[in-house]
Amino acid sequence: MIGFDESPGFFGFLKEVPLFFKLFGGFVITVVASTFLYVIVRGIRTWIGNNASEAVTRSVTIVDKRTEVWGGSGDSSASTDYYITFEMDDRSRIELAVRADRYGLIVVGDQGELTHQGTRFKQFHRHGIA
């Protein structure tokens, strides 16, 4: 019977690796796993927070629009996120992510009614032009 100390393969190889590399490898694995866990927990907290918030409708003015393009190097395609900044009557502002089809229909300077739930954009109804 082969014991742990005598086993060939990965554990046999691991026995020969210097302590520094074992510690550094463990540190890297811990950082990567912690980062993934943090991103997942943050996303779940945002989702739960938005679901717990009530839908709010307020009079707003569109003060800015922006896009964020990411990816797209080599053979991969690029993705674009769309954001609109809304200013409330009390001068407070909120920037919300919106879908591309909504982004294209809203213009800086538009005034209307914004409905949002936490950080989740629901809809925007432009006031009629007099």
Helices and strands as residue ranges (DSSP letters): G 4-6, H 10-16, H 19-52, E 55-71, E 78-88, E 93-98, H 100-103, E 111-117, E 120-126
